Amino acid sequence: MNPIETAGRIQRDGMALQFAHYAAMLALARGDPMQAAATFEKRHPNSRALEMVRKTAVLPGTTADSVWGAPLSPLAPLGEAFVEYLRPMTVIGRMQGFRAMPFNVRAPRATSGTAVGWIGQGRPMIVSEMAFESMTFATSKVGGVVVLTKELALAGDPDSAQLIRQDLSAAVAQFSDQCFLDPALAEVDDASPASITFGAPLVASSGTTAAAFRADFAALCALVTSNMTAPYLVMKPTTAIALATLGDSSNLLKNISANGGDVAGIPVIVSANTPSDADSPGDDLIILIDAAEVFMNEGGIELDASENTIVEMSSLPDSPPTASTVLRSLWQSNLLALLVKRNIRWQPRRSGAVAYLTGVNYSS
């Protein structure tokens, strides 16, 4: 094991734990960063992160501004450590090769290319034209609420900070993965991007056998018309296990497992947050993404906290609330809520970057 890599991972995990400690203090302080910093200093007087927590950002900059307030933010190093802890839990974090794109930038995007052909002696060359459209990469955020008891936030046991860290990271990971993968999620102006699969081409699975998968895989790859510079297959762990047990004599599935592996050299990312097939209950999806054809911008973590509020304890809250919506008072239940937000946005560079397989059920 590389000792430098090991030391870096230990330092990262330690900083992520300090972030969780501060998050608990922020919850107890009802979102007041000054009170949270004072409580953090009292409880962790020897923490390496103490100086970062003591410092304050200069107004009127904000922690979301990449060139003004954010570099002065006292929690930036802690937040970055938490993001590094979070990334391996997300589908996006396990992909490489995305095209970086700044927020709030307008850029041209080619919708059709030029044509070329052979040229005979004394014969004219092909003349063609390109087509473009304007694309604006707006700012957007994903986020979620983690609810914990006051007793947990007050606990001085290091295990409590680990539990808070796990809850925070799980909330952000689940929400971002669902938003990234769910084909039903269209773009909401000034709020959220469409999922990477929204409007993408699809093909229905032809069966449940190894032979059916070989045909399905070929059809799926044919729908992705990019060069597949950085392709990835995304599926549920149960789907990967089912494929691994099919006994494919062609060895196409010899490297797939519950932890991922690859199919024909294409890395497999397994995630329980991979959506099921909405049109076929009990069946799942397999998604093929060429990361090199996806614009991506990932930002840092923002925190807020409250105990005097009413929340709907649901991973799929009603929007807007209805008469049947069940709301719970945190104050009455002796609970605290942490609101976790992260700046992030994605967008396909062009059509043919993503496709998905529906009706997947290779376990039959």
Residue frames as qw, qx, qy, qz and C-alpha x, y, z in Angstrom:
[[0.000, 0.888, 0.460, 0.000, 0.00, 0.00, 0.00],
 [0.376, 0.562, -0.035, 0.736, 1.31, 3.44, -0.90],
 [0.407, -0.433, -0.524, 0.610, 2.19, 5.16, 2.44],
 [0.025, -0.073, 0.054, 0.996, 1.70, 8.64, 0.96],
 [0.404, -0.292, -0.560, -0.662, -1.75, 7.73, -0.35],
 [0.535, -0.442, -0.705, 0.146, -2.63, 6.13, 3.00],
 [0.292, -0.302, -0.348, 0.838, -1.52, 9.20, 4.94],
 [0.148, -0.059, -0.256, -0.953, -3.55, 11.45, 2.63],
 [0.492, -0.385, -0.668, -0.406, -6.66, 9.30, 3.08],
 [0.481, -0.433, -0.621, 0.442, -6.27, 9.35, 6.88],
 [0.131, -0.199, -0.133, 0.962, -5.91, 13.14, 6.84],
 [0.289, -0.189, -0.470, -0.812, -8.94, 13.50, 4.54],
 [0.528, -0.445, -0.712, -0.129, -11.11, 11.27, 6.73],
 [0.390, -0.370, -0.489, 0.687, -9.99, 13.19, 9.82],
 [0.039, 0.077, -0.073, -0.994, -10.93, 16.51, 8.25],
 [0.421, -0.298, -0.615, -0.596, -14.28, 15.07, 7.18],
 [0.496, -0.459, -0.695, 0.244, -14.89, 14.04, 10.79],
 [0.205, -0.277, -0.259, 0.902, -14.09, 17.58, 11.94],
 [0.241, -0.133, -0.394, -0.877, -16.63, 18.81, 9.39],
 [0.518, -0.421, -0.708, -0.230, -19.21, 16.47, 10.95],
 [0.408, -0.389, -0.537, 0.627, -18.32, 17.74, 14.43],
 [0.012, -0.142, -0.005, 0.990, -18.83, 21.33, 13.29],
 [0.357, -0.269, -0.605, -0.659, -22.09, 20.38, 11.58],
 [0.488, -0.490, -0.710, 0.135, -23.38, 19.06, 14.91],
 [0.277, -0.368, -0.320, 0.828, -22.32, 22.26, 16.65],
 [0.116, -0.043, -0.315, -0.941, -24.03, 24.32, 13.95],
 [0.432, -0.423, -0.710, -0.363, -27.23, 22.37, 14.52],
 [0.451, -0.508, -0.585, 0.443, -27.07, 23.00, 18.26],
 [0.176, -0.322, -0.078, 0.927, -26.44, 26.71, 17.59],
 [0.404, 0.695, 0.537, -0.258, -29.56, 26.83, 15.36],
 [0.602, 0.655, 0.269, 0.369, -27.50, 27.92, 12.39],
 [0.125, -0.982, 0.143, 0.007, -25.49, 30.64, 14.20],
 [0.805, 0.391, -0.300, 0.331, -21.88, 30.20, 12.95],
 [0.037, 0.668, -0.462, 0.583, -20.37, 32.32, 15.76],
 [0.705, -0.413, 0.375, -0.437, -22.01, 30.28, 18.49],
 [0.988, 0.146, -0.043, -0.013, -21.17, 27.08, 16.65],
 [0.559, 0.581, -0.414, 0.422, -17.51, 28.12, 16.42],
 [0.260, -0.609, 0.495, -0.562, -17.41, 28.90, 20.16],
 [0.891, -0.209, 0.262, -0.307, -18.94, 25.53, 21.03],
 [0.898, 0.366, -0.198, 0.146, -16.57, 23.75, 18.65],
 [0.283, 0.653, -0.497, 0.497, -13.57, 25.45, 20.28],
 [0.534, -0.501, 0.456, -0.506, -14.77, 24.47, 23.75],
 [0.954, -0.041, 0.221, -0.197, -15.33, 20.84, 22.83],
 [0.898, 0.257, 0.087, 0.346, -12.29, 20.43, 20.57],
 [0.193, -0.943, 0.158, 0.219, -9.59, 22.79, 21.91],
 [0.444, -0.494, 0.627, 0.407, -6.78, 20.80, 20.28],
 [0.727, 0.507, 0.463, 0.034, -8.39, 20.31, 16.87],
 [0.453, -0.106, 0.417, 0.781, -6.25, 21.06, 13.82],
 [0.118, 0.579, 0.586, 0.554, -9.34, 22.63, 12.25],
 [0.260, -0.708, -0.469, 0.459, -9.78, 25.13, 15.08],
 [0.177, -0.401, 0.158, 0.885, -8.13, 28.02, 13.27],
 [0.034, -0.203, -0.687, -0.697, -10.35, 27.48, 10.22],
 [0.245, -0.651, -0.716, -0.057, -13.46, 27.55, 12.40],
 [0.300, -0.607, -0.289, 0.677, -12.36, 30.67, 14.34],
 [0.131, -0.162, 0.330, 0.921, -11.88, 32.77, 11.21],
 [0.401, 0.635, 0.550, -0.364, -14.84, 34.47, 9.59],
 [0.467, 0.427, 0.504, 0.588, -15.54, 35.45, 6.00],
 [0.084, -0.291, -0.047, 0.952, -15.48, 39.14, 5.07],
 [0.358, 0.690, 0.608, -0.162, -18.90, 40.46, 4.08],
 [0.733, 0.179, 0.247, -0.608, -20.56, 40.96, 1.67],
 [0.348, 0.339, -0.824, -0.291, -18.93, 37.98, -0.04],
 [0.874, -0.139, 0.146, -0.442, -20.71, 34.64, 0.16],
 [0.529, -0.368, 0.760, 0.082, -19.39, 31.12, 0.60],
 [0.749, 0.418, 0.513, 0.018, -20.93, 30.22, -2.76],
 [0.374, 0.909, -0.147, -0.109, -18.92, 32.86, -4.66],
 [0.946, 0.081, 0.001, 0.315, -15.87, 31.17, -6.17],
 [0.567, 0.410, -0.098, 0.708, -13.65, 34.28, -6.30],
 [0.137, -0.672, 0.126, -0.717, -14.81, 36.56, -3.47],
 [0.614, -0.542, 0.306, -0.486, -16.22, 35.09, -0.29],
 [0.988, -0.033, -0.129, -0.079, -15.51, 31.39, -0.84],
 [0.668, 0.373, -0.446, 0.464, -11.69, 31.62, -0.65],
 [0.070, -0.473, 0.466, -0.744, -12.14, 33.37, 2.73],
 [0.794, -0.356, -0.199, -0.451, -14.67, 30.86, 4.03],
 [0.316, -0.578, 0.694, -0.291, -13.45, 29.27, 7.28],
 [0.800, -0.027, 0.556, -0.225, -15.04, 25.94, 6.41],
 [0.631, 0.621, -0.342, -0.316, -13.64, 25.64, 2.89],
 [0.198, 0.454, -0.868, 0.030, -10.86, 23.13, 3.77],
 [0.400, 0.003, 0.823, -0.404, -13.26, 21.12, 5.93],
 [0.701, 0.461, 0.204, -0.505, -15.92, 21.21, 3.23],
 [0.510, 0.591, -0.570, -0.256, -13.42, 20.11, 0.61],
 [0.049, -0.286, 0.940, -0.178, -12.40, 17.19, 2.81],
 [0.564, 0.223, 0.632, -0.482, -16.05, 16.24, 3.19],
 [0.677, 0.567, -0.148, -0.444, -16.55, 16.40, -0.59],
 [0.315, 0.500, -0.802, -0.081, -13.54, 14.11, -1.07],
 [0.276, -0.058, 0.895, -0.345, -15.08, 11.72, 1.45],
 [0.613, 0.405, 0.383, -0.559, -18.43, 11.98, -0.34],
 [0.436, 0.553, -0.454, -0.546, -17.33, 11.59, -3.98],
 [0.114, 0.209, -0.960, -0.149, -16.59, 7.82, -3.94],
 [0.311, 0.282, 0.806, -0.417, -20.16, 7.27, -2.70],
 [0.499, 0.618, 0.152, -0.588, -21.73, 8.90, -5.74],
 [0.794, 0.417, 0.396, 0.197, -22.02, 7.72, -9.32],
 [0.333, 0.928, -0.075, 0.147, -20.57, 11.01, -10.54],
 [0.345, -0.814, 0.467, -0.012, -17.62, 10.74, -8.16],
 [0.740, -0.190, 0.622, 0.169, -16.64, 7.34, -9.59],
 [0.693, 0.630, 0.285, 0.202, -16.52, 8.60, -13.17],
 [0.381, -0.543, 0.264, 0.700, -13.56, 10.28, -14.85],
 [0.355, 0.150, 0.616, 0.687, -13.29, 12.23, -18.05],
 [0.133, 0.839, 0.508, -0.144, -16.11, 14.78, -17.69],
 [0.372, 0.499, 0.150, 0.768, -15.70, 18.06, -19.61],
 [0.267, -0.472, -0.434, 0.719, -15.28, 20.88, -17.09],
 [0.072, 0.625, 0.419, 0.655, -17.59, 23.85, -17.64],
 [0.093, -0.025, -0.426, 0.900, -17.81, 27.02, -15.47],
 [0.079, 0.645, 0.711, -0.269, -21.18, 28.12, -14.08],
 [0.168, 0.858, 0.242, -0.422, -23.12, 30.95, -15.76],
 [0.163, -0.435, 0.578, 0.671, -21.30, 30.65, -19.08],
 [0.734, 0.544, 0.208, -0.350, -22.94, 30.72, -22.50],
 [0.269, -0.422, 0.746, 0.440, -21.25, 28.60, -25.14],
 [0.659, 0.353, -0.341, -0.570, -22.04, 27.41, -28.67],
 [0.587, -0.142, 0.793, -0.076, -22.79, 23.72, -29.10],
 [0.252, 0.263, -0.701, -0.613, -22.65, 21.91, -32.45],
 [0.726, 0.142, 0.467, -0.484, -25.83, 20.06, -33.38],
 [0.894, 0.388, 0.218, 0.058, -24.57, 18.78, -36.74],
 [0.485, -0.551, 0.418, 0.535, -21.13, 18.52, -38.27],
 [0.345, 0.647, -0.418, -0.536, -19.51, 18.89, -41.65],
 [0.933, 0.189, 0.304, -0.039, -19.32, 16.20, -44.33],
 [0.042, -0.670, 0.631, 0.389, -16.24, 15.03, -46.22],
 [0.910, 0.273, 0.292, -0.112, -15.71, 12.57, -49.06],
 [0.684, -0.085, 0.463, 0.558, -13.29, 11.30, -51.67],
 [0.233, 0.810, -0.092, -0.529, -12.13, 13.76, -54.31],
 [0.803, 0.307, 0.410, 0.304, -11.65, 12.62, -57.90],
 [0.388, -0.196, 0.280, 0.856, -9.24, 14.42, -60.25],
 [0.044, -0.127, -0.388, -0.912, -10.90, 17.51, -61.65],
 [0.363, -0.555, -0.698, -0.269, -14.09, 16.87, -59.67],
 [0.229, -0.664, 0.122, -0.702, -15.70, 19.22, -57.11],
 [0.211, 0.047, -0.824, 0.524, -15.40, 18.68, -53.38],
 [0.321, -0.625, -0.710, -0.046, -18.37, 18.21, -51.06],
 [0.021, -0.361, 0.183, -0.914, -19.70, 21.44, -49.54],
 [0.474, -0.539, -0.696, 0.001, -21.59, 21.24, -46.26],
 [0.141, -0.645, 0.166, -0.732, -22.52, 23.43, -43.34],
 [0.307, -0.112, -0.808, 0.490, -22.57, 23.08, -39.57],
 [0.401, -0.681, -0.348, -0.505, -25.44, 23.88, -37.22],
 [0.290, 0.099, -0.616, 0.726, -25.06, 25.37, -33.76],
 [0.420, -0.754, -0.415, -0.287, -27.22, 26.23, -30.79],
 [0.026, 0.606, -0.428, 0.670, -26.46, 28.40, -27.76],
 [0.727, -0.370, -0.572, 0.088, -26.14, 26.65, -24.40],
 [0.162, -0.714, 0.317, -0.603, -26.10, 28.41, -21.01],
 [0.635, -0.084, -0.713, 0.286, -24.58, 26.46, -18.13],
 [0.361, -0.717, 0.003, -0.596, -26.54, 27.94, -15.22],
 [0.011, -0.337, 0.771, -0.540, -25.80, 27.52, -11.52],
 [0.769, -0.312, -0.337, -0.445, -27.76, 24.81, -9.71],
 [0.187, -0.448, 0.745, -0.458, -27.65, 22.97, -6.40],
 [0.695, -0.235, -0.656, -0.176, -28.57, 19.60, -5.00],
 [0.112, -0.399, 0.578, -0.704, -29.33, 19.18, -1.34],
 [0.629, -0.347, -0.677, -0.163, -31.16, 17.35, 1.38],
 [0.423, -0.644, 0.274, -0.575, -32.13, 17.50, 5.02],
 [0.570, 0.025, -0.783, 0.248, -30.67, 15.21, 7.69],
 [0.554, -0.642, 0.012, -0.529, -32.62, 14.97, 10.95],
 [0.577, 0.093, -0.711, 0.391, -30.87, 13.85, 14.16],
 [0.555, -0.723, -0.412, 0.028, -31.62, 13.92, 17.85],
 [0.095, -0.911, 0.255, -0.310, -30.19, 16.56, 20.14],
 [0.799, -0.500, 0.332, 0.035, -28.64, 13.77, 22.20],
 [0.862, 0.244, 0.217, 0.387, -26.64, 12.63, 19.19],
 [0.339, 0.814, -0.040, 0.471, -25.49, 16.17, 18.40],
 [0.382, -0.836, 0.274, -0.282, -24.45, 16.69, 22.05],
 [0.965, -0.210, 0.081, 0.135, -22.61, 13.38, 22.33],
 [0.082, -0.858, 0.480, 0.166, -18.86, 13.77, 22.73],
 [0.783, -0.099, 0.595, 0.155, -18.17, 10.21, 21.58],
 [0.016, -0.444, 0.585, 0.679, -16.19, 10.20, 18.29],
 [0.216, 0.245, 0.918, 0.227, -18.63, 7.59, 16.97],
 [0.235, 0.747, 0.497, -0.374, -21.40, 10.21, 16.98],
 [0.108, 0.711, -0.298, -0.628, -19.41, 12.40, 14.58],
 [0.113, -0.158, 0.882, 0.430, -18.88, 9.42, 12.30],
 [0.238, 0.503, 0.827, -0.074, -22.62, 8.73, 12.32],
 [0.200, 0.814, 0.180, -0.514, -23.39, 12.36, 11.46],
 [0.010, -0.538, 0.598, 0.595, -20.80, 12.26, 8.68],
 [0.185, 0.103, 0.942, 0.261, -22.36, 9.11, 7.27],
 [0.244, 0.678, 0.646, -0.251, -25.86, 10.60, 7.40],
 [0.129, 0.783, -0.101, -0.600, -24.75, 13.82, 5.72],
 [0.026, -0.397, 0.747, 0.532, -22.86, 12.04, 2.95],
 [0.235, 0.273, 0.929, 0.091, -25.63, 9.49, 2.39],
 [0.271, 0.744, 0.446, -0.418, -28.21, 12.26, 2.02],
 [0.167, 0.735, -0.314, -0.577, -26.18, 14.17, -0.57],
 [0.127, -0.248, 0.887, 0.369, -25.11, 11.01, -2.43],
 [0.308, 0.409, 0.857, -0.054, -28.62, 9.60, -2.72],
 [0.283, 0.799, 0.288, -0.446, -30.16, 12.88, -3.85],
 [0.101, 0.687, -0.463, -0.551, -27.47, 13.72, -6.43],
 [0.194, -0.102, 0.930, 0.296, -27.47, 10.20, -7.89],
 [0.336, 0.554, 0.745, -0.157, -31.25, 10.18, -8.27],
 [0.251, 0.839, 0.062, -0.480, -31.22, 13.59, -9.93],
 [0.038, -0.571, 0.659, 0.488, -28.38, 12.54, -12.23],
 [0.110, -0.086, 0.958, 0.251, -29.89, 9.22, -13.38],
 [0.378, 0.439, 0.730, -0.363, -33.70, 9.36, -13.24],
 [0.216, 0.217, 0.633, 0.711, -35.08, 9.55, -16.83],
 [0.066, -0.756, -0.642, -0.112, -38.28, 11.20, -15.58],
 [0.307, -0.727, -0.184, 0.586, -36.57, 14.37, -14.31],
 [0.442, 0.719, 0.264, 0.467, -36.87, 17.27, -16.75],
 [0.364, 0.135, -0.191, 0.901, -35.08, 20.59, -16.35],
 [0.196, -0.842, -0.484, 0.136, -36.67, 23.10, -14.02],
 [0.327, 0.723, 0.000, 0.608, -35.80, 26.68, -14.94],
 [0.075, -0.701, 0.355, -0.614, -33.62, 28.43, -12.35],
 [0.770, -0.460, 0.289, -0.335, -33.68, 25.32, -10.17],
 [0.680, -0.290, 0.667, 0.097, -32.27, 22.07, -11.53],
 [0.231, 0.416, -0.686, -0.551, -30.88, 20.50, -14.70],
 [0.902, 0.095, -0.169, -0.387, -32.56, 17.63, -16.47],
 [0.801, -0.341, 0.485, 0.083, -31.21, 14.23, -15.57],
 [0.094, -0.509, 0.699, 0.494, -28.49, 12.91, -17.83],
 [0.232, 0.148, 0.939, 0.205, -30.96, 10.30, -19.13],
 [0.364, 0.619, 0.437, -0.541, -33.89, 12.65, -19.76],
 [0.567, 0.723, -0.067, -0.390, -34.82, 12.40, -23.45],
 [0.113, -0.525, 0.801, 0.263, -31.96, 9.97, -24.11],
 [0.687, 0.179, -0.552, -0.437, -32.52, 7.07, -26.53],
 [0.554, -0.287, 0.693, -0.360, -33.56, 3.77, -25.00],
 [0.554, 0.162, -0.741, -0.343, -33.99, 0.13, -25.92],
 [0.808, -0.330, 0.180, -0.454, -36.08, -2.56, -24.22],
 [0.288, -0.404, 0.868, -0.021, -34.43, -5.69, -22.89],
 [0.619, 0.201, -0.565, -0.508, -35.10, -8.72, -25.08],
 [0.854, -0.176, -0.477, -0.112, -35.07, -11.36, -22.33],
 [0.612, -0.733, 0.238, -0.180, -33.51, -12.71, -19.16],
 [0.960, -0.037, 0.113, 0.255, -30.74, -15.01, -20.46],
 [0.483, -0.509, 0.335, 0.629, -27.06, -14.45, -21.19],
 [0.390, 0.293, 0.619, 0.616, -27.84, -14.51, -24.91],
 [0.010, 0.882, 0.445, 0.154, -30.49, -11.83, -24.38],
 [0.365, -0.833, 0.037, 0.415, -27.97, -9.66, -22.53],
 [0.505, -0.159, 0.485, 0.696, -25.45, -9.96, -25.36],
 [0.219, 0.577, 0.585, 0.526, -28.09, -8.72, -27.80],
 [0.215, -0.921, -0.322, 0.042, -29.23, -6.00, -25.38],
 [0.503, -0.619, 0.163, 0.580, -25.66, -4.83, -24.78],
 [0.418, 0.113, 0.533, 0.727, -24.97, -4.56, -28.51],
 [0.046, 0.753, 0.536, 0.380, -28.20, -2.59, -29.04],
 [0.369, -0.873, -0.185, 0.262, -27.41, -0.28, -26.12],
 [0.502, -0.410, 0.298, 0.701, -23.90, 0.48, -27.39],
 [0.340, 0.386, 0.579, 0.633, -25.30, 1.24, -30.85],
 [0.081, -0.890, -0.434, -0.115, -27.42, 4.04, -29.36],
 [0.384, -0.807, 0.106, 0.436, -24.36, 5.90, -28.01],
 [0.697, 0.662, 0.144, 0.234, -23.00, 7.54, -31.13],
 [0.123, -0.929, 0.349, 0.029, -20.01, 9.26, -29.50],
 [0.529, 0.549, -0.640, 0.095, -16.46, 7.91, -29.67],
 [0.876, -0.441, -0.191, -0.034, -16.91, 6.32, -26.22],
 [0.347, 0.639, -0.473, 0.499, -13.79, 8.01, -24.93],
 [0.045, -0.233, 0.742, -0.626, -14.83, 7.49, -21.30],
 [0.627, -0.259, -0.490, -0.547, -17.77, 5.06, -21.26],
 [0.140, -0.155, 0.809, -0.550, -19.41, 3.73, -18.08],
 [0.495, -0.343, -0.708, -0.368, -22.26, 1.32, -17.38],
 [0.230, -0.237, 0.522, -0.786, -24.43, 2.16, -14.34],
 [0.644, -0.243, -0.630, -0.360, -26.70, -0.44, -12.74],
 [0.677, -0.586, 0.189, -0.403, -27.99, -1.68, -9.40],
 [0.167, -0.490, 0.848, -0.110, -25.81, -4.14, -7.42],
 [0.705, 0.119, 0.639, -0.283, -28.58, -6.74, -7.75],
 [0.728, 0.648, -0.046, -0.219, -28.44, -6.40, -11.53],
 [0.228, 0.704, -0.673, 0.015, -24.66, -6.90, -11.51],
 [0.440, -0.261, 0.827, -0.233, -25.03, -10.00, -9.32],
 [0.791, 0.364, 0.391, -0.299, -27.70, -11.41, -11.63],
 [0.600, 0.726, -0.308, -0.133, -25.44, -10.88, -14.66],
 [0.029, -0.618, 0.778, -0.109, -22.50, -12.50, -12.87],
 [0.523, -0.088, 0.811, -0.247, -24.52, -15.66, -12.25],
 [0.731, 0.469, -0.017, -0.494, -25.82, -16.10, -15.81],
 [0.732, -0.166, 0.619, 0.230, -22.94, -18.37, -16.82],
 [0.536, 0.782, -0.087, -0.306, -22.17, -16.65, -20.12],
 [0.894, 0.007, 0.318, 0.317, -20.08, -18.98, -22.30],
 [0.526, 0.742, 0.066, 0.411, -18.81, -16.02, -24.37],
 [0.608, -0.242, -0.277, 0.703, -17.00, -14.63, -21.30],
 [0.059, 0.657, 0.187, 0.728, -18.59, -11.21, -21.86],
 [0.526, -0.739, -0.058, -0.418, -19.65, -11.18, -18.20],
 [0.825, -0.049, -0.440, 0.350, -16.57, -12.82, -16.69],
 [0.381, 0.166, -0.345, 0.841, -15.38, -9.62, -14.97],
 [0.355, -0.537, -0.111, -0.757, -18.64, -8.31, -13.53],
 [0.414, -0.212, -0.786, 0.407, -19.43, -8.57, -9.81],
 [0.279, -0.808, -0.513, 0.081, -21.43, -6.95, -7.02],
 [0.385, -0.664, -0.002, 0.641, -18.64, -4.36, -6.71],
 [0.303, 0.790, -0.178, -0.501, -18.63, -3.43, -10.41],
 [0.671, -0.043, 0.636, 0.378, -15.97, -4.78, -12.72],
 [0.190, 0.477, -0.366, -0.776, -16.41, -4.31, -16.46],
 [0.738, 0.406, 0.531, -0.090, -18.30, -5.54, -19.50],
 [0.697, 0.566, 0.222, 0.379, -16.27, -5.67, -22.72],
 [0.521, 0.117, -0.112, 0.838, -13.78, -3.29, -21.09],
 [0.184, -0.633, -0.148, -0.737, -16.46, -0.73, -20.12],
 [0.104, 0.091, -0.727, 0.673, -16.26, -0.04, -16.36],
 [0.434, -0.552, -0.647, -0.297, -19.39, -0.92, -14.38],
 [0.063, -0.255, 0.447, -0.855, -20.55, 1.39, -11.58],
 [0.386, -0.448, -0.804, -0.071, -23.01, -0.20, -9.17],
 [0.091, -0.132, 0.323, -0.933, -25.32, 2.03, -7.17],
 [0.033, 0.435, 0.867, -0.241, -28.47, 1.28, -5.21],
 [0.176, 0.598, 0.208, -0.753, -29.67, 4.71, -6.36],
 [0.029, 0.060, -0.727, -0.683, -29.94, 3.54, -9.98],
 [0.568, 0.109, 0.177, -0.797, -33.64, 4.05, -10.83],
 [0.465, 0.180, 0.866, -0.017, -36.03, 1.20, -11.52],
 [0.017, 0.201, 0.662, 0.722, -38.06, 1.00, -14.71],
 [0.306, 0.161, 0.351, -0.870, -41.07, 3.23, -14.11],
 [0.645, 0.200, -0.296, -0.676, -43.04, 1.54, -16.90],
 [0.790, 0.041, -0.604, -0.102, -42.32, -2.02, -15.76],
 [0.551, -0.661, 0.336, -0.383, -42.62, -2.54, -11.99],
 [0.913, -0.268, 0.305, 0.048, -40.04, -4.99, -10.71],
 [0.800, 0.382, 0.114, 0.448, -37.62, -4.34, -13.57],
 [0.419, -0.704, 0.069, 0.570, -34.56, -2.10, -13.57],
 [0.477, 0.874, -0.085, -0.041, -32.43, 0.03, -15.90],
 [0.744, -0.211, 0.214, 0.597, -28.87, -0.20, -17.20],
 [0.193, 0.966, 0.040, -0.168, -27.43, 3.16, -18.25],
 [0.762, 0.112, 0.184, 0.611, -24.51, 3.74, -20.63],
 [0.035, -0.984, -0.045, 0.167, -22.77, 7.14, -20.32],
 [0.700, 0.340, -0.034, 0.627, -19.81, 8.56, -22.21],
 [0.404, -0.756, -0.235, 0.458, -18.43, 10.92, -19.56],
 [0.407, -0.161, 0.292, 0.850, -16.24, 12.68, -22.13],
 [0.011, -0.414, -0.539, -0.734, -19.42, 13.98, -23.77],
 [0.387, -0.765, -0.515, -0.013, -20.90, 15.41, -20.56],
 [0.109, 0.621, -0.219, 0.744, -20.32, 18.94, -19.24],
 [0.676, -0.513, -0.504, 0.160, -19.86, 18.93, -15.47],
 [0.086, 0.592, -0.337, 0.727, -19.25, 21.43, -12.67],
 [0.680, -0.469, -0.547, 0.137, -18.98, 20.33, -9.03],
 [0.047, -0.743, 0.222, -0.630, -18.84, 22.81, -6.20],
 [0.156, 0.217, -0.773, 0.576, -18.44, 22.68, -2.42],
 [0.363, -0.486, -0.792, 0.064, -20.73, 22.00, 0.51],
 [0.175, -0.426, 0.130, -0.878, -22.98, 24.52, 2.28],
 [0.325, -0.297, -0.852, 0.282, -24.62, 23.93, 5.66],
 [0.334, -0.415, 0.059, -0.844, -27.60, 25.35, 7.54],
 [0.295, -0.163, -0.899, 0.280, -29.33, 24.13, 10.68],
 [0.417, -0.341, 0.011, -0.842, -32.58, 24.58, 12.59],
 [0.083, -0.153, -0.943, 0.284, -34.66, 23.02, 15.34],
 [0.286, 0.456, 0.454, -0.710, -37.66, 25.37, 15.19],
 [0.368, 0.292, -0.505, -0.724, -39.20, 24.11, 11.99],
 [0.783, 0.156, 0.494, -0.343, -41.66, 21.59, 10.59],
 [0.134, 0.449, -0.754, -0.461, -40.51, 19.09, 7.98],
 [0.919, 0.146, -0.040, -0.364, -41.96, 16.25, 5.97],
 [0.457, -0.498, 0.733, 0.076, -39.89, 13.21, 6.89],
 [0.845, 0.394, 0.356, -0.057, -39.75, 11.78, 3.38],
 [0.461, -0.279, 0.529, 0.655, -37.14, 11.18, 0.69],
 [0.112, 0.352, 0.637, 0.677, -39.87, 12.09, -1.83],
 [0.046, 0.409, 0.489, -0.769, -41.63, 15.09, -0.25],
 [0.306, 0.727, 0.610, 0.072, -44.89, 16.42, -1.66],
 [0.200, -0.341, 0.143, 0.908, -44.37, 19.49, -3.83],
 [0.172, -0.499, 0.346, -0.776, -46.46, 21.45, -3.12],
 [0.082, 0.016, 0.889, -0.450, -47.75, 20.02, 0.19],
 [0.435, -0.318, -0.604, -0.587, -51.27, 18.61, 0.17],
 [0.629, -0.498, 0.105, -0.588, -53.92, 18.02, 2.81],
 [0.979, -0.165, -0.118, -0.031, -52.56, 14.49, 3.29],
 [0.508, 0.554, -0.465, 0.467, -48.93, 15.60, 3.74],
 [0.761, -0.569, -0.273, 0.150, -47.61, 14.47, 7.13],
 [0.243, 0.738, -0.302, 0.552, -45.48, 17.16, 8.80],
 [0.766, -0.394, -0.405, 0.305, -43.44, 16.78, 11.97],
 [0.156, -0.951, 0.133, -0.232, -42.36, 19.43, 14.46],
 [0.665, 0.313, -0.506, 0.453, -38.65, 19.14, 15.21],
 [0.119, -0.491, 0.432, -0.748, -38.96, 21.28, 18.35],
 [0.792, -0.290, 0.119, -0.524, -41.70, 19.05, 19.76],
 [0.985, 0.055, -0.164, 0.013, -39.72, 15.89, 18.99],
 [0.534, -0.740, 0.344, 0.222, -36.40, 17.18, 20.39],
 [0.810, 0.247, 0.359, 0.392, -34.78, 16.91, 16.97],
 [0.096, -0.709, 0.263, 0.647, -32.36, 18.98, 14.90],
 [0.758, 0.571, 0.307, 0.075, -32.27, 19.37, 11.12],
 [0.346, -0.511, 0.425, 0.662, -29.16, 19.91, 9.02],
 [0.644, 0.725, 0.162, -0.180, -29.70, 21.30, 5.53],
 [0.552, -0.351, 0.536, 0.534, -26.87, 20.20, 3.22],
 [0.579, 0.782, 0.118, -0.201, -26.42, 21.82, -0.21],
 [0.580, -0.288, 0.509, 0.567, -23.89, 21.36, -2.96],
 [0.389, 0.712, -0.182, -0.555, -23.36, 23.35, -6.16],
 [0.413, -0.125, 0.837, 0.336, -23.36, 20.96, -9.09],
 [0.630, 0.564, 0.085, -0.528, -24.65, 20.81, -12.66],
 [0.455, -0.114, 0.791, 0.393, -24.36, 18.50, -15.64],
 [0.592, 0.621, 0.091, -0.505, -25.45, 18.59, -19.26],
 [0.806, 0.170, 0.472, 0.313, -24.79, 16.36, -22.29],
 [0.189, -0.458, 0.366, 0.788, -22.46, 17.98, -24.79],
 [0.427, 0.220, -0.494, -0.724, -24.58, 16.58, -27.62],
 [0.890, 0.001, 0.121, -0.440, -27.12, 13.86, -28.33],
 [0.877, 0.292, -0.380, 0.041, -25.80, 10.33, -28.42],
 [0.100, 0.576, -0.652, 0.482, -23.76, 10.73, -25.23],
 [0.349, -0.119, 0.770, -0.521, -26.16, 8.66, -23.10],
 [0.643, -0.059, -0.543, -0.537, -28.56, 5.74, -23.64],
 [0.373, -0.264, 0.744, -0.488, -30.27, 3.26, -21.37],
 [0.355, -0.053, -0.900, -0.249, -31.75, -0.23, -21.34],
 [0.555, -0.232, 0.229, -0.766, -35.27, -0.73, -19.90],
 [0.917, -0.064, -0.113, -0.378, -37.10, -3.78, -18.56],
 [0.353, 0.488, -0.770, 0.211, -33.93, -5.29, -17.10],
 [0.771, -0.360, 0.343, -0.399, -34.56, -8.50, -15.13],
 [0.565, 0.444, -0.693, -0.050, -31.78, -11.02, -15.66],
 [0.243, -0.325, 0.795, -0.451, -32.46, -12.75, -12.34],
 [0.836, 0.074, 0.097, -0.535, -35.37, -14.78, -13.66]]
